[in-house]
Amino acid sequence: MRKIIIGLATAAMLLGGTVAAAGTASAEASRCSGWSNNEPLLKAGATGDAVKALQCELNYSLNPNGRTQLVIDGVFGQATYNSVITFQQCMKNLQVDGEVGPQTWAALDYWTAQNGYPTC
C-alpha cells in the first residue's frame, strides 16, 4: 500500500494534479497487479510477469481510440516499446527513452487508476 501511495504522490507531482484517493489506488491494484506487484526497470527485450503488468497498465493508461490494445504476453517487443514511447510523450515531464523506470511506473499507476486518459 505504501508503494502505491508513493507512486500516486509522485505521479501527481509529475502531472501537476492532486493525489488520488485511497479507493482509487485499490482500483489500480485490482486492475493490473494479478501478474506482478514488482515494478523493476524494464526495457525492450524484457520478459515476464512485470512486463505483463506493464502491458496491462499501458492498456488502461492510453486512449484506445485510434490504436490497438497491447496483447498481454509478457514480452517487451516493438508494440510495447511503441506504447511506452507514446505514453512518455503524453506525460511531457517524463524522459522519452522507451524504458520504464520509477517515474514512468508512477505515472502509469496514476493513469491506470483513473476513469479517463491523458490528453496527448
N, C-alpha and C positions, 0 to 999 in steps of 0.2 A: 504494500500500500504506500509506503514511504517513497518507493521508486516512482510510482505513478504520480504522486503529488509533486515530487521534484520535477519530473518530466513535464507535467502540466504547467507548473510555475515557469519553467524555462521556456516552454513554448509560448506562454503568454507574454513573456518579456520579448521574445523574438518577434512576435506578431503585433505587439503593442496593444494587446487586448487584456481581458480580465481572466483570472484563473477560473476554470470550470468548477462547478460544484462537485462534491464527492460522489453524488449519484451518477454524474456523467462519467467519472473515472471508472466506476463499476461497469458502465455500459461498454466502454472501450475494452476493459479486461475480458468481458464475456464475448466480444466480437472476434478477437484475433489471438487470444492467449492460449487457445487449445493446442497450438503447436509448440510454443515456446514463450517463456517469460524472460528469457535471456536476450539481451539486445547488444550483441558484440559488434565490432566494426565489421561491416560487410562490404564487399566489392565484387565486381564481375568475376565469375568462376567459383564463388562460394556455393555450397550446397548444404542442405539440412533443414531442420525444423525452424531455425531462426530465419532462414530465407522464406519459408512458408509464412511465418508471421509477418515478415516484411511485405510479401506479395498481398496478403490479406489487408494489411494496413494501407497499402497503396490503392487497392481497390475501393476502400472506404474513404480515402482522402482526396482522390482526384475525380472530378466530374466525369461520369461515364458517357455523357453526350459527346459524340464525335470520336470516341476512342474505344478500343476493345478492352474488356476487363482482362487482367492477367490470369493465366492458368496457375493455380496454386500447386506447383510441382516441386518446390524446394530447390530449384536450380536458378541461380542468378545469371541468367543469359541476357541476350540482347534486348528482349522485350522488357525485362525487369530493369535493366540499365536505363533504357529509354524513359521508362516511367519515373525512375529516381531522378533523372535529369529534369524532366518536366516538372516534378514536384519541387525540386530545389529552385528552379527558375521561378515558380509561382510564389515561393516564400520571400524572394527578394533579399532576405537577410542571411540566407544560407550560402555557403560556398558551393558553387555548381561544379562538382567533381565526380559525380556518379558513385561516390562512396557514402555509406550510411554509418555515420558516427553518432555521438551523443546528441548533437544539436538537431540532426535530421530525424533521429528517433523521437526526440521530444516533440518536434513539430508534427510528425506522423501520429504520435499518441494523441496530441491535441485534436487534430482534424478527424481522426478515426472516431473520436467521442462526439463529434458534432453531428447535427442533422442537416448539414449543408457542406459546401465545398469552398475552398479558397477561390478568389477571383484571379484568374490568370489572363 
